[in-house]
Amino acid sequence: QVQLVESGGGLVQPGGSLRLSCAASGTISSSIYSMSWYRQAPGKQRELVATITAGDNTNYADSVKGRFTISRDNVKNTVYLQMNSLKPEDTAVYYCFTRGFWGQGTQVTVSS
C-alpha cells in the first residue's frame, strides 16, 4: 500500500511561483519508481504534467516546458514540482501519481 500526500497549492497571481510537494509513504520509496504530477482543470480531463523516472530522467507536457521543474529528494521520499511564470490556464487540481496510486490533490489557482 502507498500513501501520497500533496501540499503547497494555493492562490497566486499570474507570473508568480509555487512549489508543490508529494510525500510518499508505505511500501514504496520514491527513489525506486517513476513519479508523476497530473492536473485536472474544471470540465477537463486529467492530464500529465511532468514525470521523473527512477533514473532521474524528466519529461514535461509542452504547455509547461521551461516553466515547471520536477525533482525528488530520496531521503525524504518526496517529489516536488516547482512552478514558475504561472498562467491562469495552469489553474487546476494537481495530483501526484505512482504505480497506480493517487494522492488526494492540491488546488492551484492562478488569478489576479
Jmol script that loads the backbone (N, CA, C; Angstrom):
load data "model"
ATOM      1  N   GLN A   1       0.846  -1.189   0.000  1.00  0.00           N
ATOM      2  CA  GLN A   1       0.000   0.000   0.000  1.00  0.00           C
ATOM      3  C   GLN A   1       0.891   1.251   0.000  1.00  0.00           C
ATOM      4  N   VAL A   2       0.441   2.258  -0.715  1.00  0.00           N
ATOM      5  CA  VAL A   2       1.199   3.504  -0.849  1.00  0.00           C
ATOM      6  C   VAL A   2       0.297   4.663  -0.475  1.00  0.00           C
ATOM      7  N   GLN A   3       0.852   5.585   0.256  1.00  0.00           N
ATOM      8  CA  GLN A   3       0.142   6.823   0.553  1.00  0.00           C
ATOM      9  C   GLN A   3       0.925   7.988  -0.052  1.00  0.00           C
ATOM     10  N   LEU A   4       0.194   8.843  -0.745  1.00  0.00           N
ATOM     11  CA  LEU A   4       0.784  10.025  -1.358  1.00  0.00           C
ATOM     12  C   LEU A   4       0.038  11.248  -0.829  1.00  0.00           C
ATOM     13  N   VAL A   5       0.778  12.195  -0.292  1.00  0.00           N
ATOM     14  CA  VAL A   5       0.161  13.392   0.270  1.00  0.00           C
ATOM     15  C   VAL A   5       0.777  14.620  -0.386  1.00  0.00           C
ATOM     16  N   GLU A   6      -0.073  15.342  -1.124  1.00  0.00           N
ATOM     17  CA  GLU A   6       0.378  16.568  -1.786  1.00  0.00           C
ATOM     18  C   GLU A   6       0.176  17.781  -0.879  1.00  0.00           C
ATOM     19  N   SER A   7       0.997  18.784  -1.092  1.00  0.00           N
ATOM     20  CA  SER A   7       0.850  20.053  -0.379  1.00  0.00           C
ATOM     21  C   SER A   7       1.493  21.151  -1.212  1.00  0.00           C
ATOM     22  N   GLY A   8       1.213  22.402  -0.816  1.00  0.00           N
ATOM     23  CA  GLY A   8       1.867  23.523  -1.468  1.00  0.00           C
ATOM     24  C   GLY A   8       1.005  24.319  -2.418  1.00  0.00           C
ATOM     25  N   GLY A   9      -0.213  23.862  -2.652  1.00  0.00           N
ATOM     26  CA  GLY A   9      -1.088  24.608  -3.539  1.00  0.00           C
ATOM     27  C   GLY A   9      -1.567  25.905  -2.904  1.00  0.00           C
ATOM     28  N   GLY A  10      -2.258  26.707  -3.707  1.00  0.00           N
ATOM     29  CA  GLY A  10      -2.783  27.959  -3.187  1.00  0.00           C
ATOM     30  C   GLY A  10      -3.161  28.905  -4.299  1.00  0.00           C
ATOM     31  N   LEU A  11      -3.390  30.156  -3.916  1.00  0.00           N
ATOM     32  CA  LEU A  11      -3.757  31.212  -4.856  1.00  0.00           C
ATOM     33  C   LEU A  11      -2.517  32.057  -5.143  1.00  0.00           C
ATOM     34  N   VAL A  12      -2.252  32.279  -6.416  1.00  0.00           N
ATOM     35  CA  VAL A  12      -1.090  33.064  -6.815  1.00  0.00           C
ATOM     36  C   VAL A  12      -1.459  33.928  -8.005  1.00  0.00           C
ATOM     37  N   GLN A  13      -0.816  35.072  -8.116  1.00  0.00           N
ATOM     38  CA  GLN A  13      -1.072  35.949  -9.248  1.00  0.00           C
ATOM     39  C   GLN A  13      -0.352  35.455 -10.498  1.00  0.00           C
ATOM     40  N   PRO A  14      -0.855  35.802 -11.668  1.00  0.00           N
ATOM     41  CA  PRO A  14      -0.135  35.443 -12.907  1.00  0.00           C
ATOM     42  C   PRO A  14       1.308  35.929 -12.854  1.00  0.00           C
ATOM     43  N   GLY A  15       2.213  35.053 -13.309  1.00  0.00           N
ATOM     44  CA  GLY A  15       3.635  35.356 -13.252  1.00  0.00           C
ATOM     45  C   GLY A  15       4.303  34.900 -11.979  1.00  0.00           C
ATOM     46  N   GLY A  16       3.524  34.473 -11.009  1.00  0.00           N
ATOM     47  CA  GLY A  16       4.061  34.034  -9.732  1.00  0.00           C
ATOM     48  C   GLY A  16       4.552  32.597  -9.752  1.00  0.00           C
ATOM     49  N   SER A  17       4.982  32.137  -8.577  1.00  0.00           N
ATOM     50  CA  SER A  17       5.549  30.797  -8.443  1.00  0.00           C
ATOM     51  C   SER A  17       4.929  30.054  -7.265  1.00  0.00           C
ATOM     52  N   LEU A  18       4.917  28.740  -7.381  1.00  0.00           N
ATOM     53  CA  LEU A  18       4.534  27.854  -6.285  1.00  0.00           C
ATOM     54  C   LEU A  18       5.401  26.616  -6.369  1.00  0.00           C
ATOM     55  N   ARG A  19       5.613  25.977  -5.220  1.00  0.00           N
ATOM     56  CA  ARG A  19       6.279  24.678  -5.209  1.00  0.00           C
ATOM     57  C   ARG A  19       5.371  23.662  -4.542  1.00  0.00           C
ATOM     58  N   LEU A  20       5.012  22.638  -5.306  1.00  0.00           N
ATOM     59  CA  LEU A  20       4.205  21.550  -4.780  1.00  0.00           C
ATOM     60  C   LEU A  20       5.107  20.436  -4.271  1.00  0.00           C
ATOM     61  N   SER A  21       4.637  19.774  -3.227  1.00  0.00           N
ATOM     62  CA  SER A  21       5.356  18.631  -2.664  1.00  0.00           C
ATOM     63  C   SER A  21       4.441  17.418  -2.649  1.00  0.00           C
ATOM     64  N   CYS A  22       5.038  16.247  -2.824  1.00  0.00           N
ATOM     65  CA  CYS A  22       4.304  14.985  -2.730  1.00  0.00           C
ATOM     66  C   CYS A  22       5.136  14.039  -1.873  1.00  0.00           C
ATOM     67  N   ALA A  23       4.652  13.776  -0.675  1.00  0.00           N
ATOM     68  CA  ALA A  23       5.354  12.891   0.247  1.00  0.00           C
ATOM     69  C   ALA A  23       4.806  11.476   0.103  1.00  0.00           C
ATOM     70  N   ALA A  24       5.696  10.526  -0.164  1.00  0.00           N
ATOM     71  CA  ALA A  24       5.302   9.129  -0.350  1.00  0.00           C
ATOM     72  C   ALA A  24       5.636   8.318   0.896  1.00  0.00           C
ATOM     73  N   SER A  25       4.736   7.432   1.272  1.00  0.00           N
ATOM     74  CA  SER A  25       4.987   6.539   2.395  1.00  0.00           C
ATOM     75  C   SER A  25       4.324   5.204   2.112  1.00  0.00           C
ATOM     76  N   GLY A  26       4.650   4.223   2.915  1.00  0.00           N
ATOM     77  CA  GLY A  26       4.095   2.900   2.705  1.00  0.00           C
ATOM     78  C   GLY A  26       5.149   1.965   2.148  1.00  0.00           C
ATOM     79  N   THR A  27       4.724   1.059   1.295  1.00  0.00           N
ATOM     80  CA  THR A  27       5.635   0.022   0.812  1.00  0.00           C
ATOM     81  C   THR A  27       6.347   0.426  -0.461  1.00  0.00           C
ATOM     82  N   ILE A  28       6.570   1.704  -0.621  1.00  0.00           N
ATOM     83  CA  ILE A  28       7.226   2.185  -1.820  1.00  0.00           C
ATOM     84  C   ILE A  28       8.140   3.331  -1.439  1.00  0.00           C
ATOM     85  N   SER A  29       9.239   3.406  -2.125  1.00  0.00           N
ATOM     86  CA  SER A  29      10.141   4.534  -1.945  1.00  0.00           C
ATOM     87  C   SER A  29      10.147   5.338  -3.234  1.00  0.00           C
ATOM     88  N   SER A  30      10.089   6.633  -3.114  1.00  0.00           N
ATOM     89  CA  SER A  30      10.059   7.461  -4.319  1.00  0.00           C
ATOM     90  C   SER A  30      11.324   7.314  -5.136  1.00  0.00           C
ATOM     91  N   SER A  31      12.377   6.762  -4.539  1.00  0.00           N
ATOM     92  CA  SER A  31      13.625   6.640  -5.280  1.00  0.00           C
ATOM     93  C   SER A  31      13.603   5.461  -6.232  1.00  0.00           C
ATOM     94  N   ILE A  32      12.630   4.551  -6.102  1.00  0.00           N
ATOM     95  CA  ILE A  32      12.630   3.316  -6.876  1.00  0.00           C
ATOM     96  C   ILE A  32      11.815   3.445  -8.147  1.00  0.00           C
ATOM     97  N   TYR A  33      10.720   4.165  -8.061  1.00  0.00           N
ATOM     98  CA  TYR A  33       9.783   4.193  -9.162  1.00  0.00           C
ATOM     99  C   TYR A  33       9.648   5.593  -9.754  1.00  0.00           C
ATOM    100  N   SER A  34       9.149   5.620 -10.965  1.00  0.00           N
ATOM    101  CA  SER A  34       8.801   6.896 -11.566  1.00  0.00           C
ATOM    102  C   SER A  34       7.679   7.544 -10.769  1.00  0.00           C
ATOM    103  N   MET A  35       7.740   8.860 -10.702  1.00  0.00           N
ATOM    104  CA  MET A  35       6.706   9.637 -10.043  1.00  0.00           C
ATOM    105  C   MET A  35       6.233  10.696 -11.027  1.00  0.00           C
ATOM    106  N   SER A  36       4.952  10.975 -10.999  1.00  0.00           N
ATOM    107  CA  SER A  36       4.398  11.937 -11.945  1.00  0.00           C
ATOM    108  C   SER A  36       3.473  12.930 -11.247  1.00  0.00           C
ATOM    109  N   TRP A  37       3.351  14.074 -11.866  1.00  0.00           N
ATOM    110  CA  TRP A  37       2.337  15.068 -11.494  1.00  0.00           C
ATOM    111  C   TRP A  37       1.330  15.152 -12.647  1.00  0.00           C
ATOM    112  N   TYR A  38       0.068  15.097 -12.286  1.00  0.00           N
ATOM    113  CA  TYR A  38      -1.034  15.314 -13.211  1.00  0.00           C
ATOM    114  C   TYR A  38      -1.815  16.536 -12.718  1.00  0.00           C
ATOM    115  N   ARG A  39      -2.665  17.050 -13.594  1.00  0.00           N
ATOM    116  CA  ARG A  39      -3.572  18.113 -13.167  1.00  0.00           C
ATOM    117  C   ARG A  39      -4.908  17.953 -13.885  1.00  0.00           C
ATOM    118  N   GLN A  40      -5.931  18.470 -13.228  1.00  0.00           N
ATOM    119  CA  GLN A  40      -7.272  18.430 -13.802  1.00  0.00           C
ATOM    120  C   GLN A  40      -7.962  19.752 -13.544  1.00  0.00           C
ATOM    121  N   ALA A  41      -8.273  20.437 -14.638  1.00  0.00           N
ATOM    122  CA  ALA A  41      -8.995  21.691 -14.559  1.00  0.00           C
ATOM    123  C   ALA A  41     -10.495  21.410 -14.633  1.00  0.00           C
ATOM    124  N   PRO A  42     -11.319  22.317 -14.151  1.00  0.00           N
ATOM    125  CA  PRO A  42     -12.771  22.101 -14.183  1.00  0.00           C
ATOM    126  C   PRO A  42     -13.263  21.835 -15.599  1.00  0.00           C
ATOM    127  N   GLY A  43     -14.022  20.756 -15.759  1.00  0.00           N
ATOM    128  CA  GLY A  43     -14.595  20.423 -17.046  1.00  0.00           C
ATOM    129  C   GLY A  43     -13.639  19.804 -18.042  1.00  0.00           C
ATOM    130  N   LYS A  44     -12.413  19.517 -17.594  1.00  0.00           N
ATOM    131  CA  LYS A  44     -11.414  18.947 -18.497  1.00  0.00           C
ATOM    132  C   LYS A  44     -10.914  17.612 -17.975  1.00  0.00           C
ATOM    133  N   GLN A  45     -10.300  16.843 -18.865  1.00  0.00           N
ATOM    134  CA  GLN A  45      -9.728  15.574 -18.466  1.00  0.00           C
ATOM    135  C   GLN A  45      -8.427  15.789 -17.710  1.00  0.00           C
ATOM    136  N   ARG A  46      -8.109  14.822 -16.856  1.00  0.00           N
ATOM    137  CA  ARG A  46      -6.837  14.871 -16.146  1.00  0.00           C
ATOM    138  C   ARG A  46      -5.704  14.710 -17.161  1.00  0.00           C
ATOM    139  N   GLU A  47      -4.659  15.531 -17.024  1.00  0.00           N
ATOM    140  CA  GLU A  47      -3.559  15.483 -17.976  1.00  0.00           C
ATOM    141  C   GLU A  47      -2.222  15.349 -17.251  1.00  0.00           C
ATOM    142  N   LEU A  48      -1.284  14.686 -17.934  1.00  0.00           N
ATOM    143  CA  LEU A  48       0.046  14.512 -17.391  1.00  0.00           C
ATOM    144  C   LEU A  48       0.821  15.822 -17.510  1.00  0.00           C
ATOM    145  N   VAL A  49       1.444  16.230 -16.425  1.00  0.00           N
ATOM    146  CA  VAL A  49       2.213  17.471 -16.410  1.00  0.00           C
ATOM    147  C   VAL A  49       3.708  17.185 -16.485  1.00  0.00           C
ATOM    148  N   ALA A  50       4.182  16.282 -15.622  1.00  0.00           N
ATOM    149  CA  ALA A  50       5.622  16.015 -15.571  1.00  0.00           C
ATOM    150  C   ALA A  50       5.870  14.657 -14.934  1.00  0.00           C
ATOM    151  N   THR A  51       6.966  14.026 -15.349  1.00  0.00           N
ATOM    152  CA  THR A  51       7.379  12.733 -14.808  1.00  0.00           C
ATOM    153  C   THR A  51       8.870  12.749 -14.517  1.00  0.00           C
ATOM    154  N   ILE A  52       9.254  12.113 -13.416  1.00  0.00           N
ATOM    155  CA  ILE A  52      10.662  11.871 -13.130  1.00  0.00           C
ATOM    156  C   ILE A  52      10.833  10.367 -12.947  1.00  0.00           C
ATOM    157  N   THR A  53      11.775   9.791 -13.695  1.00  0.00           N
ATOM    158  CA  THR A  53      11.953   8.350 -13.663  1.00  0.00           C
ATOM    159  C   THR A  53      12.865   7.943 -12.508  1.00  0.00           C
ATOM    160  N   ALA A  54      12.987   6.628 -12.318  1.00  0.00           N
ATOM    161  CA  ALA A  54      13.880   6.127 -11.284  1.00  0.00           C
ATOM    162  C   ALA A  54      15.313   6.558 -11.554  1.00  0.00           C
ATOM    163  N   GLY A  55      15.649   6.761 -12.814  1.00  0.00           N
ATOM    164  CA  GLY A  55      16.978   7.219 -13.181  1.00  0.00           C
ATOM    165  C   GLY A  55      17.108   8.720 -13.266  1.00  0.00           C
ATOM    166  N   ASP A  56      16.087   9.431 -12.770  1.00  0.00           N
ATOM    167  CA  ASP A  56      16.075  10.898 -12.726  1.00  0.00           C
ATOM    168  C   ASP A  56      15.963  11.554 -14.100  1.00  0.00           C
ATOM    169  N   ASN A  57      15.493  10.816 -15.090  1.00  0.00           N
ATOM    170  CA  ASN A  57      15.130  11.463 -16.353  1.00  0.00           C
ATOM    171  C   ASN A  57      13.794  12.158 -16.157  1.00  0.00           C
ATOM    172  N   THR A  58      13.621  13.288 -16.816  1.00  0.00           N
ATOM    173  CA  THR A  58      12.393  14.064 -16.648  1.00  0.00           C
ATOM    174  C   THR A  58      11.712  14.303 -17.992  1.00  0.00           C
ATOM    175  N   ASN A  59      10.402  14.380 -17.959  1.00  0.00           N
ATOM    176  CA  ASN A  59       9.608  14.689 -19.133  1.00  0.00           C
ATOM    177  C   ASN A  59       8.506  15.669 -18.726  1.00  0.00           C
ATOM    178  N   TYR A  60       8.153  16.544 -19.657  1.00  0.00           N
ATOM    179  CA  TYR A  60       7.170  17.570 -19.366  1.00  0.00           C
ATOM    180  C   TYR A  60       6.155  17.705 -20.497  1.00  0.00           C
ATOM    181  N   ALA A  61       4.955  18.094 -20.127  1.00  0.00           N
ATOM    182  CA  ALA A  61       3.977  18.481 -21.132  1.00  0.00           C
ATOM    183  C   ALA A  61       4.484  19.737 -21.839  1.00  0.00           C
ATOM    184  N   ASP A  62       4.158  19.862 -23.114  1.00  0.00           N
ATOM    185  CA  ASP A  62       4.625  21.023 -23.882  1.00  0.00           C
ATOM    186  C   ASP A  62       4.164  22.327 -23.238  1.00  0.00           C
ATOM    187  N   SER A  63       3.003  22.309 -22.636  1.00  0.00           N
ATOM    188  CA  SER A  63       2.430  23.535 -22.083  1.00  0.00           C
ATOM    189  C   SER A  63       3.191  24.061 -20.868  1.00  0.00           C
ATOM    190  N   VAL A  64       4.041  23.230 -20.251  1.00  0.00           N
ATOM    191  CA  VAL A  64       4.751  23.672 -19.047  1.00  0.00           C
ATOM    192  C   VAL A  64       6.265  23.664 -19.213  1.00  0.00           C
ATOM    193  N   LYS A  65       6.748  23.204 -20.359  1.00  0.00           N
ATOM    194  CA  LYS A  65       8.197  23.155 -20.573  1.00  0.00           C
ATOM    195  C   LYS A  65       8.820  24.538 -20.417  1.00  0.00           C
ATOM    196  N   GLY A  66       9.934  24.570 -19.696  1.00  0.00           N
ATOM    197  CA  GLY A  66      10.620  25.831 -19.463  1.00  0.00           C
ATOM    198  C   GLY A  66      10.084  26.614 -18.284  1.00  0.00           C
ATOM    199  N   ARG A  67       8.940  26.203 -17.747  1.00  0.00           N
ATOM    200  CA  ARG A  67       8.347  26.921 -16.608  1.00  0.00           C
ATOM    201  C   ARG A  67       8.295  26.038 -15.356  1.00  0.00           C
ATOM    202  N   PHE A  68       8.064  24.750 -15.523  1.00  0.00           N
ATOM    203  CA  PHE A  68       7.935  23.818 -14.405  1.00  0.00           C
ATOM    204  C   PHE A  68       9.167  22.923 -14.332  1.00  0.00           C
ATOM    205  N   THR A  69       9.517  22.534 -13.114  1.00  0.00           N
ATOM    206  CA  THR A  69      10.628  21.619 -12.893  1.00  0.00           C
ATOM    207  C   THR A  69      10.231  20.571 -11.862  1.00  0.00           C
ATOM    208  N   ILE A  70      10.376  19.292 -12.238  1.00  0.00           N
ATOM    209  CA  ILE A  70      10.101  18.204 -11.307  1.00  0.00           C
ATOM    210  C   ILE A  70      11.431  17.716 -10.741  1.00  0.00           C
ATOM    211  N   SER A  71      11.428  17.415  -9.442  1.00  0.00           N
ATOM    212  CA  SER A  71      12.643  16.926  -8.800  1.00  0.00           C
ATOM    213  C   SER A  71      12.246  16.012  -7.646  1.00  0.00           C
ATOM    214  N   ARG A  72      13.236  15.350  -7.067  1.00  0.00           N
ATOM    215  CA  ARG A  72      12.930  14.425  -5.978  1.00  0.00           C
ATOM    216  C   ARG A  72      13.989  14.504  -4.897  1.00  0.00           C
ATOM    217  N   ASP A  73      13.597  14.208  -3.672  1.00  0.00           N
ATOM    218  CA  ASP A  73      14.507  14.077  -2.537  1.00  0.00           C
ATOM    219  C   ASP A  73      14.337  12.652  -2.024  1.00  0.00           C
ATOM    220  N   ASN A  74      15.303  11.794  -2.324  1.00  0.00           N
ATOM    221  CA  ASN A  74      15.164  10.387  -1.987  1.00  0.00           C
ATOM    222  C   ASN A  74      15.239  10.137  -0.472  1.00  0.00           C
ATOM    223  N   VAL A  75      15.893  11.015   0.249  1.00  0.00           N
ATOM    224  CA  VAL A  75      15.970  10.848   1.707  1.00  0.00           C
ATOM    225  C   VAL A  75      14.585  11.089   2.325  1.00  0.00           C
ATOM    226  N   LYS A  76      13.898  12.093   1.820  1.00  0.00           N
ATOM    227  CA  LYS A  76      12.575  12.441   2.352  1.00  0.00           C
ATOM    228  C   LYS A  76      11.440  11.712   1.642  1.00  0.00           C
ATOM    229  N   ASN A  77      11.758  10.904   0.622  1.00  0.00           N
ATOM    230  CA  ASN A  77      10.712  10.230  -0.173  1.00  0.00           C
ATOM    231  C   ASN A  77       9.685  11.242  -0.671  1.00  0.00           C
ATOM    232  N   THR A  78      10.172  12.335  -1.196  1.00  0.00           N
ATOM    233  CA  THR A  78       9.307  13.430  -1.628  1.00  0.00           C
ATOM    234  C   THR A  78       9.668  13.858  -3.036  1.00  0.00           C
ATOM    235  N   VAL A  79       8.638  14.135  -3.804  1.00  0.00           N
ATOM    236  CA  VAL A  79       8.802  14.672  -5.147  1.00  0.00           C
ATOM    237  C   VAL A  79       8.226  16.083  -5.166  1.00  0.00           C
ATOM    238  N   TYR A  80       8.877  16.958  -5.886  1.00  0.00           N
ATOM    239  CA  TYR A  80       8.487  18.356  -5.935  1.00  0.00           C
ATOM    240  C   TYR A  80       8.116  18.768  -7.360  1.00  0.00           C
ATOM    241  N   LEU A  81       7.306  19.784  -7.459  1.00  0.00           N
ATOM    242  CA  LEU A  81       7.020  20.423  -8.733  1.00  0.00           C
ATOM    243  C   LEU A  81       7.157  21.925  -8.519  1.00  0.00           C
ATOM    244  N   GLN A  82       8.253  22.476  -9.020  1.00  0.00           N
ATOM    245  CA  GLN A  82       8.474  23.923  -8.967  1.00  0.00           C
ATOM    246  C   GLN A  82       7.795  24.546 -10.171  1.00  0.00           C
ATOM    247  N   MET A  83       6.879  25.455  -9.911  1.00  0.00           N
ATOM    248  CA  MET A  83       6.095  26.067 -10.980  1.00  0.00           C
ATOM    249  C   MET A  83       6.376  27.563 -10.997  1.00  0.00           C
ATOM    250  N   ASN A  84       6.954  28.022 -12.096  1.00  0.00           N
ATOM    251  CA  ASN A  84       7.276  29.441 -12.272  1.00  0.00           C
ATOM    252  C   ASN A  84       6.472  30.030 -13.422  1.00  0.00           C
ATOM    253  N   SER A  85       6.427  31.339 -13.478  1.00  0.00           N
ATOM    254  CA  SER A  85       5.719  32.044 -14.560  1.00  0.00           C
ATOM    255  C   SER A  85       4.312  31.483 -14.746  1.00  0.00           C
ATOM    256  N   LEU A  86       3.609  31.344 -13.652  1.00  0.00           N
ATOM    257  CA  LEU A  86       2.288  30.726 -13.702  1.00  0.00           C
ATOM    258  C   LEU A  86       1.298  31.556 -14.497  1.00  0.00           C
ATOM    259  N   LYS A  87       0.406  30.847 -15.186  1.00  0.00           N
ATOM    260  CA  LYS A  87      -0.617  31.452 -16.029  1.00  0.00           C
ATOM    261  C   LYS A  87      -1.995  31.044 -15.515  1.00  0.00           C
ATOM    262  N   PRO A  88      -3.016  31.817 -15.834  1.00  0.00           N
ATOM    263  CA  PRO A  88      -4.367  31.421 -15.408  1.00  0.00           C
ATOM    264  C   PRO A  88      -4.756  30.025 -15.884  1.00  0.00           C
ATOM    265  N   GLU A  89      -4.263  29.625 -17.047  1.00  0.00           N
ATOM    266  CA  GLU A  89      -4.586  28.292 -17.571  1.00  0.00           C
ATOM    267  C   GLU A  89      -3.901  27.164 -16.814  1.00  0.00           C
ATOM    268  N   ASP A  90      -3.022  27.494 -15.890  1.00  0.00           N
ATOM    269  CA  ASP A  90      -2.428  26.475 -15.020  1.00  0.00           C
ATOM    270  C   ASP A  90      -3.342  26.143 -13.830  1.00  0.00           C
ATOM    271  N   THR A  91      -4.419  26.878 -13.688  1.00  0.00           N
ATOM    272  CA  THR A  91      -5.360  26.621 -12.601  1.00  0.00           C
ATOM    273  C   THR A  91      -5.951  25.223 -12.721  1.00  0.00           C
ATOM    274  N   ALA A  92      -5.806  24.439 -11.662  1.00  0.00           N
ATOM    275  CA  ALA A  92      -6.272  23.047 -11.678  1.00  0.00           C
ATOM    276  C   ALA A  92      -6.020  22.428 -10.305  1.00  0.00           C
ATOM    277  N   VAL A  93      -6.558  21.244 -10.132  1.00  0.00           N
ATOM    278  CA  VAL A  93      -6.148  20.412  -9.000  1.00  0.00           C
ATOM    279  C   VAL A  93      -4.971  19.560  -9.482  1.00  0.00           C
ATOM    280  N   TYR A  94      -3.891  19.592  -8.730  1.00  0.00           N
ATOM    281  CA  TYR A  94      -2.681  18.871  -9.092  1.00  0.00           C
ATOM    282  C   TYR A  94      -2.571  17.602  -8.250  1.00  0.00           C
ATOM    283  N   TYR A  95      -2.303  16.488  -8.936  1.00  0.00           N
ATOM    284  CA  TYR A  95      -2.252  15.186  -8.288  1.00  0.00           C
ATOM    285  C   TYR A  95      -0.879  14.544  -8.490  1.00  0.00           C
ATOM    286  N   CYS A  96      -0.446  13.849  -7.463  1.00  0.00           N
ATOM    287  CA  CYS A  96       0.751  13.029  -7.521  1.00  0.00           C
ATOM    288  C   CYS A  96       0.342  11.599  -7.859  1.00  0.00           C
ATOM    289  N   PHE A  97       1.176  10.902  -8.643  1.00  0.00           N
ATOM    290  CA  PHE A  97       0.828   9.545  -9.086  1.00  0.00           C
ATOM    291  C   PHE A  97       2.065   8.685  -9.182  1.00  0.00           C
ATOM    292  N   THR A  98       1.935   7.431  -8.704  1.00  0.00           N
ATOM    293  CA  THR A  98       2.971   6.444  -8.929  1.00  0.00           C
ATOM    294  C   THR A  98       2.400   5.055  -8.812  1.00  0.00           C
ATOM    295  N   ARG A  99       2.743   4.195  -9.718  1.00  0.00           N
ATOM    296  CA  ARG A  99       2.400   2.777  -9.674  1.00  0.00           C
ATOM    297  C   ARG A  99       0.934   2.507  -9.352  1.00  0.00           C
ATOM    298  N   GLY A 100       0.059   3.294  -9.922  1.00  0.00           N
ATOM    299  CA  GLY A 100      -1.364   3.058  -9.738  1.00  0.00           C
ATOM    300  C   GLY A 100      -1.970   3.750  -8.539  1.00  0.00           C
ATOM    301  N   PHE A 101      -1.178   4.482  -7.792  1.00  0.00           N
ATOM    302  CA  PHE A 101      -1.670   5.172  -6.605  1.00  0.00           C
ATOM    303  C   PHE A 101      -1.726   6.680  -6.860  1.00  0.00           C
ATOM    304  N   TRP A 102      -2.804   7.295  -6.359  1.00  0.00           N
ATOM    305  CA  TRP A 102      -3.006   8.735  -6.493  1.00  0.00           C
ATOM    306  C   TRP A 102      -3.037   9.392  -5.114  1.00  0.00           C
ATOM    307  N   GLY A 103      -2.557  10.635  -5.088  1.00  0.00           N
ATOM    308  CA  GLY A 103      -2.767  11.452  -3.910  1.00  0.00           C
ATOM    309  C   GLY A 103      -4.151  12.082  -3.948  1.00  0.00           C
ATOM    310  N   GLN A 104      -4.445  12.895  -2.937  1.00  0.00           N
ATOM    311  CA  GLN A 104      -5.776  13.496  -2.828  1.00  0.00           C
ATOM    312  C   GLN A 104      -5.888  14.781  -3.635  1.00  0.00           C
ATOM    313  N   GLY A 105      -4.766  15.310  -4.073  1.00  0.00           N
ATOM    314  CA  GLY A 105      -4.761  16.517  -4.885  1.00  0.00           C
ATOM    315  C   GLY A 105      -4.584  17.787  -4.073  1.00  0.00           C
ATOM    316  N   THR A 106      -4.047  18.804  -4.723  1.00  0.00           N
ATOM    317  CA  THR A 106      -3.906  20.115  -4.109  1.00  0.00           C
ATOM    318  C   THR A 106      -4.297  21.172  -5.140  1.00  0.00           C
ATOM    319  N   GLN A 107      -5.100  22.129  -4.711  1.00  0.00           N
ATOM    320  CA  GLN A 107      -5.650  23.125  -5.630  1.00  0.00           C
ATOM    321  C   GLN A 107      -4.638  24.232  -5.900  1.00  0.00           C
ATOM    322  N   VAL A 108      -4.446  24.530  -7.175  1.00  0.00           N
ATOM    323  CA  VAL A 108      -3.638  25.668  -7.598  1.00  0.00           C
ATOM    324  C   VAL A 108      -4.547  26.617  -8.380  1.00  0.00           C
ATOM    325  N   THR A 109      -4.609  27.857  -7.933  1.00  0.00           N
ATOM    326  CA  THR A 109      -5.425  28.862  -8.605  1.00  0.00           C
ATOM    327  C   THR A 109      -4.538  30.043  -8.970  1.00  0.00           C
ATOM    328  N   VAL A 110      -4.517  30.360 -10.261  1.00  0.00           N
ATOM    329  CA  VAL A 110      -3.720  31.481 -10.757  1.00  0.00           C
ATOM    330  C   VAL A 110      -4.691  32.570 -11.211  1.00  0.00           C
ATOM    331  N   SER A 111      -4.718  33.652 -10.476  1.00  0.00           N
ATOM    332  CA  SER A 111      -5.700  34.699 -10.758  1.00  0.00           C
ATOM    333  C   SER A 111      -5.232  36.016 -10.157  1.00  0.00           C
ATOM    334  N   SER A 112      -5.591  37.097 -10.836  1.00  0.00           N
ATOM    335  CA  SER A 112      -5.285  38.426 -10.299  1.00  0.00           C
ATOM    336  C   SER A 112      -6.466  38.961  -9.495  1.00  0.00           C
TER     337      SER A 112
END
end "model"
wireframe off; spacefill off
backbone 0.3
color backbone group
